[in-house]
Amino acid sequence: MFTLISGQFINAQQTVTLDETVFIHSNASSFVCGETILFKIYCLKSSDKTPSTISKVGYVELVDENQKSVFKTKIALQNSTGQGDYFIPTTLKTGNYKLIGYTTWMLNKKISDYFQIDLTIVNPFKSETKNEAEIKATSVTTNSPIVNSEVISNNVSNTNSNIKIRIPKKTFSTREFVDLKIETANSLFEDGNYSLSVRKTDNISTKKQASATEFSSSSKEINVLNIQNPTSTLYLPEARGGIISGKITAKNNTDNVNDKFIGLSLPGKSFTFEISQTDAAGNFVFYIKDTYYTSNITVQLIDEKAENYTLKLNNDPEINYSGLTFPAPVNLSYSLKESILERSISAQIENAYFHKKVDNLSKVPTLEPFYSPLAKTYVLDDYTRFKTLKETAIEVVTDIFIRQKDGKNYLHVNDPSVFPQLPEPALVLIDGLYLENQNDLMNYPMKNVFKVDIIIGRYYVGSKPFNGLISFTTFDKNFTSTQTGSSIVKTDILSPKPKKIYNKIEYNNQVDNSRIPDYRNQLFWIPDLKLNESNNNSFYTSDISGNFEIRLEGFTKNGTPVSISEFIEVKDTSLN
């Protein structure tokens, strides 16, 4: 017996245990337009807060007070954690927002069980009516330290008895080096997952976000889902990676929709091609194991009579945010004008010099093609180049030959071990994009092609056989197919973004940066904090004076929460 679950199938059981939750550490809870929300997501077991290995993908959304999502990102979870950011545009209105975190497995819970952070966003560029100028925020002193905070020895430090934050002093001048050390003598704590933020505090009152310690002490309820009712909807966890599903329908009700082959292409520098088969109702599912950072996909029916079918992809689950509640509204008082103005000016200056301080994307590993290392490779620059595919096949890639059928061109791979040659065409890809017929390649300039990979003989993708494989790789990875029809869908999907290495401003040589203003309110953000590092956790102050909070959040591998904060003061000594 099977139960239909969001267009997917699993073996029916009486109950399913849902022991998963997420925690998000954000760099702040109040922002002005032009600033960036930085966050780290922790995927944990609800029961003991140890890392959850079920979901490989997490989601973070920003929802406004009209219960509308204004930003959504997909995050690849590595070691049960992930990171992301969101630059706040001037299109957002002043108001209250919620940062929501969840996995698809958690969609089986109530909305109140999703992780939520109340954020206040101020847009100083838009004039608001009196009513619109009221923002929903709870007045909480932002300078109050987080739990588990105490000072040790003569150093300005903070500890939860297992982890110590050490800094040489409590007051610094502008553009001064802060030798921050975060230490532990306990190997259990050293091998945890942590994130750290150093940010200026001000008098814009907001609701303090929950610390890891407060989150851990909350309900540890495990959800038990009853799926005896075959009509109930259950969202599957993305346990092997992303899930893409859909359905085909026959234009003529007499045509069969069962056991049809569906191809999924994720083209790009690192690409994949996968094949799924439909069930009796025409449903199909793809599980994307590896992380691909491309957003454009092509899904198509592989069948000689594909034009007799219509293919549609299932939409992502729509979350009903109508149950969200926001704190009571308070007015933005005139006393906050100076703080908001300073924040806005700082953000504008930093954005003006963004090209000097841009964050770097971590190097995304290039994944080997799924057919590697079986292929024979022709690098076309090693041979005399020809303009067309037909000439190239005759003179260079002699394993290829072309046949025509019903006005369409099909590529075949010559197999010397078989005579006569098998009638089925080869699997043909260009930058990972599957081509059902190869008319688009006939006039494509071969000068754009870097190499051609060939596999001779029977080749299977899933249970679908092909008579060999031919894969073209272009220089620019920008090939566009003209193939259209009801049985092919070309669309963009929400894809993970590569991890960033957040910029660390350094003043080892003051002369090099003396003419570049430094108006950072966010002095330091490190989403993958390593303890007992001698210098990776140190940073420099900026040109802004005031009080700054050093805040560390995270969990050990056995689920022990860690929440520590410390405060430093930065003074502009040039005014003395």
TITOR-742786 format. One record per residue (C-alpha): y, x, z; residue in three letters. Coordinates in pm, whole numbers, plus 50000, padded with zeros to 5 digits. Each point is the difference from the previous one (the first is absolute). Example, Ala and Ser with C-alpha at 12.3 -4.5 7.8 and 13.67 -1.06 7.14 Angstrom:
residues 2
495505123050780Ala
503445013749934Ser
//
This chain:
residues 576
500005000050000Met
503515012149922Phe
503434990050115Thr
503005001849766Leu
502675020950167Ile
503375003549829Ser
498345002349661Gly
497415024550136Gln
496454996950132Phe
498275011950315Ile
496754991250165Asn
500514969450215Ala
499675004750374Gln
500814977850288Gln
502795021750141Thr
502005031049911Val
501695021950263Thr
503595009749926Leu
500855030050217Asp
503065014049824Glu
503745001650060Thr
502955022249906Val
502865016750183Phe
503225011349831Ile
502405026550126His
503414995549836Ser
502845024950029Asn
502434973350127Ala
500524962850042Ser
503614997849874Ser
501235011349660Phe
502974997449765Val
499654997649624Cys
499565034349849Gly
497725012050279Glu
496225003549976Thr
497294983550207Ile
497315025850072Leu
496664989150138Phe
496435010350073Lys
497154975150014Ile
496965004550225Tyr
496864979849920Cys
498094994450326Leu
497204980450156Lys
501354970550196Ser
497535006250283Ser
500675035950100Asp
502785012349766Lys
497815027249851Thr
500455006249625Pro
498594972249784Ser
498055012949701Thr
499564965949838Ile
503154996149789Ser
501105027449761Lys
503274982349911Val
502844986850217Gly
503084979049921Tyr
503544999850137Val
502514972649918Glu
503634993850090Leu
500624962850054Val
503434984150037Asp
500944971350232Glu
499374975349717Asn
496325010250020Gln
500225017149660Lys
498525034149928Ser
502665023849866Val
497845031449990Phe
496275006349989Lys
498165032849974Thr
496355009649977Lys
498925030250199Ile
496875020549950Ala
498445006250341Leu
498695035050059Gln
498325006250334Asn
501054964250086Ser
503745007649965Thr
502664998649730Gly
503745003649955Gln
502844985649797Gly
503724993249981Asp
502464974849864Tyr
503575007149889Phe
502144970350102Ile
502024987549700Pro
503364982750013Thr
498364968249869Thr
498674991950347Leu
502154978050220Lys
501015007350354Thr
497394984250221Gly
496745001750184Asn
496825012449834Tyr
496425006850095Lys
497895029549897Leu
496474986349967Ile
496825021149991Gly
496474988749913Tyr
496855006249798Thr
498264974649776Thr
497274997450264Trp
502724989050247Met
501024971549769Leu
497224980650167Asn
502075000550322Lys
503024979150097Lys
503425012349888Ile
500855006750364Ser
497215026250008Asp
501625021149727Tyr
502005029250132Phe
503734991950005Gln
503195019750066Ile
503344982150029Asp
502655018049796Leu
503744994549969Thr
501595009149666Ile
503775000449954Val
501584998849655Asn
503635011250039Pro
500624996349625Phe
499724962049993Lys
502524976650157Ser
498184973050195Glu
500994966050123Thr
500284995350374Lys
496524985150019Asn
498485027049781Glu
501585026850215Ala
497794989150285Glu
496905021650008Ile
496964992350202Lys
499485028750241Ala
499165004250362Thr
502375020950204Ser
497985029750122Val
501405033650101Thr
498825024449736Thr
500475030150228Asn
497234989750237Ser
497055024149974Pro
496514988549913Ile
497224998250256Val
498165030350143Asn
503185020650023Ser
500715026650260Glu
501705034150019Val
497955030650089Ile
500945034950130Ser
503395014349912Asn
499694992249630Asn
501184967249856Val
496574985549931Ser
498074968249991Asn
496324993650055Thr
497304974650051Asn
498085026550198Ser
497995010149693Asn
502725005649740Ile
503255018250074Lys
503224999449799Ile
501875032550062Arg
503515008849889Ile
502035029550136Pro
503014979050104Lys
501424965249985Lys
503335005749825Thr
500405015149655Phe
502855006849763Ser
500174987849641Thr
497725017549750Arg
498125017050282Glu
496305008050000Phe
497944978350236Val
496835018450096Asp
497844969550064Leu
496505006250127Lys
497404972950056Ile
497085013650195Glu
496714989450148Thr
497225018750174Ala
497604971149949Asn
497945002949681Ser
499504962249996Leu
503764994649966Phe
500455028749756Glu
497724982849751Asp
501954967249991Gly
502244982349748Asn
503735001550078Tyr
503424994749847Ser
503405011850122Leu
503584988749939Ser
503295015950105Val
502864975649945Arg
503474992650132Lys
500434970950238Thr
503054977149999Asp
501214967150146Asn
498644977149725Ile
497774978650219Ser
496534992649866Thr
496624989850130Lys
498075031350100Lys
496825004149800Gln
496755001450194Ala
498705034650084Ser
496405010449945Ala
499424996850375Thr
501414964750012Glu
498064990549688Phe
496765013550144Ser
500404980550324Ser
500384967249809Ser
497124977149907Ser
496785016949891Lys
498454968349865Glu
497395004149726Ile
499984972049744Asn
496654984549916Val
500094982349665Leu
497604971549936Asn
499084997749631Ile
497304973750016Gln
502274976849806Asn
499645010749633Pro
503384985349914Thr
501875022350246Ser
502045029349871Thr
499355034750131Leu
501965030649890Tyr
497835030749954Leu
501105033750139Pro
500965026449747Glu
497255022050139Ala
499505021049687Arg
503594999349877Gly
502024974749806Gly
498494967249882Ile
500874984249663Ile
498354967249911Ser
500294972649741Gly
498194974649787Lys
499214992549638Ile
499754965449851Thr
498614989849665Ala
502284982149757Lys
496894981949879Asn
498054985650291Asn
496735008349828Thr
500625037850017Asp
498365018350286Asn
502195018050259Val
497145016050194Asn
499195037449985Asp
502995008649785Lys
501345035850016Phe
503605004550121Ile
501745033549962Gly
502765012750232Leu
502215028949888Ser
502355018650234Leu
501605024649757Pro
502045030850085Gly
499615036450093Lys
497204990650237Ser
498274970249845Phe
496904979150032Thr
498114974149803Phe
497624976050170Glu
497864971049890Ile
499064968850193Ser
497814970549908Gln
500864963650046Thr
497984975750209Asp
498884965349894Ala
503514986350051Ala
501725028249808Gly
501305018150310Asn
500205038050008Phe
501055026250256Val
500985036649982Phe
500015023650299Tyr
502295029849941Ile
498535027950212Lys
502475028149936Asp
503764997850048Thr
501864996949670Tyr
503785000450002Tyr
500454981449673Thr
501264964350003Ser
499114989249646Asn
496484987849932Ile
498164984049711Thr
497104976250057Val
498084986949699Gln
496844982649898Leu
497625022949809Ile
498364977049751Asp
499964995349623Glu
501114964050055Lys
502595008350264Ala
502594978049827Glu
497954969650107Asn
500805006350367Tyr
503005000450232Thr
500255026150273Leu
502204996450308Lys
500455022050304Leu
500154986050350Asn
503375002750169Asn
500415019350322Asp
499644977450305Pro
503284982650082Glu
500825002050368Ile
501714970050155Asn
502775014450216Tyr
501354966150107Ser
498535005550345Gly
502125030650071Leu
502574996750276Thr
503125021250033Phe
502005008250313Pro
503014979050093Ala
503155008049799Pro
502935019850141Val
503325008249838Asn
500845034149861Leu
502865006850236Ser
503135019149901Tyr
498985028150235Ser
497165008649761Leu
502355004849707Lys
500485037350061Glu
496265006650038Ser
499174980749683Ile
502775017449808Leu
498805034450113Glu
496414992149905Arg
501054986849660Ser
502215030149921Ile
497235023850109Ser
497494982549775Ala
502365001049701Gln
500675037150044Ile
496315008050036Glu
499194979749688Asn
502765017849808Ala
498295033350075Tyr
496514986249961Phe
499215024149715His
500545028950241Lys
497724985950269Lys
497394980449807Val
496564995050155Asp
497015014349819Asn
496894981249897Leu
496875016650126Ser
497915013549716Lys
497724972749880Val
496585014649915Pro
498974995049641Thr
496714981450000Leu
497355011149757Glu
499094973949734Pro
497124977950102Phe
497865014949722Tyr
500595036250110Ser
498365025149954Pro
497774985849725Leu
502545001249717Ala
500435024649717Lys
503735007449967Thr
502125006549690Tyr
503455013850084Val
501804992949675Leu
502425029250028Asp
496965022749964Asp
499534987249646Tyr
502074993349691Thr
501784967350075Arg
499814970049768Phe
502304969849992Lys
497514971750026Thr
496874991750195Leu
497984996849682Lys
500875035449891Glu
499455013450352Thr
496564983950020Ala
498975015249664Ile
501365035150061Glu
499985005650378Val
498234974350219Val
497054997049766Thr
497944980450256Asp
502154969349923Ile
499664976549706Phe
501774967149923Ile
498554966549893Arg
501714967649909Gln
498854965250096Lys
501874967349948Asp
503205018949920Gly
499825020850318Lys
499405037250034Asn
497405012350247Tyr
499325035950103Leu
496455012750035His
498495032150130Val
497475016849774Asn
496745005250190Asp
497825025049809Pro
496954989550204Ser
500124964449865Val
499504988249643Phe
501314977049884Pro
503004999150227Gln
500184971650253Leu
502314971449893Pro
501894997150332Glu
503365018150012Pro
500985026350254Ala
502014994950314Leu
503525009649884Val
502775008450246Leu
503485013849954Ile
501575012550325Asp
497454978150174Gly
500914968249809Leu
496984983049845Tyr
500374990149632Leu
497714972049885Glu
500785009149640Asn
501745031149882Gln
502514987049745Asn
502835013450218Asp
498595035249966Leu
499825000749621Met
503725007349953Asn
500625016150339Tyr
501495035349960Pro
497385025350103Met
502815024150092Lys
500354979250318Asn
496365005650099Val
499195029350228Phe
496204998050000Lys
496994978749908Val
496954997150228Asp
496664990249848Ile
496704989250153Ile
497084996949761Ile
497194975150063Gly
499594968250196Arg
502694996450266Tyr
500124973150269Tyr
502964987150201Val
498404978050260Gly
497334981349805Ser
501964999849674Lys
498605024249735Pro
502115018449744Phe
498965022449715Asn
501785030650135Gly
503515005350138Leu
503275011449838Ile
503005006550224Ser
503425009849864Phe
502545016450231Thr
503615000549883Thr
502715024050114Phe
502364973650138Asp
497454974050119Lys
502124972749837Asn
497704984349741Phe
500614962749953Thr
497404976649857Ser
500954970349780Thr
496844980650087Gln
500774965250132Thr
498244967050048Gly
498844975250260Ser
497125022450107Ser
502175030050089Ile
502515003050284Val
502545028050024Lys
501944998850323Thr
501495019650288Asp
498365000250339Ile
501195010850341Leu
498795035850030Ser
500305025550280Pro
502805025249981Lys
499335037350040Pro
500685013950345Lys
503355017050054Lys
500815032750167Ile
503234990050173Tyr
502795024949959Asn
500825023550286Lys
503595012549991Ile
500195036650103Glu
502935022450081Tyr
498375034150009Asn
502825011349774Asn
503124980550093Gln
501895012149691Val
497584983149761Asp
500664965350140Asn
503485003450146Ser
501634979149725Arg
497424971750008Ile
500784972950257Pro
497194990150233Asp
500324964450132Tyr
496404993650097Arg
499454974150269Asn
496285006149949Gln
499605036550094Leu
496245001949967Phe
497054978349895Trp
496445012749988Ile
497314973549946Pro
497095024550037Asp
500925018350316Leu
497795028850106Lys
500045010850363Leu
500275036550112Asn
501755009949675Glu
502385028850071Ser
502804991649755Asn
499064970449775Asn
501424975250253Asn
503415016650036Ser
503164987649826Phe
503765004549966Tyr
502734976750121Thr
502524986249749Ser
503794996749994Asp
499734967850202Ile
500495001150376Ser
498564975450251Gly
496754992150177Asn
496705003549815Phe
496564987450097Glu
496855020449944Ile
497214974549982Arg
496285007049962Leu
497414972949940Glu
496305001249923Gly
496414997550112Phe
497225024050086Thr
496684997249822Lys
498564981250302Asn
502804974249987Gly
502275013050278Thr
503594990649911Pro
502805025750021Val
503664989450027Ser
502575025950104Ile
503745002849957Ser
502675025250084Glu
503775000249945Phe
502345027949894Ile
503745001149949Glu
501795016149706Val
503625010850045Lys
502455010649734Asp
501205033150142Thr
502535004449718Ser
502204973750171Leu
500325021050318Asn
//
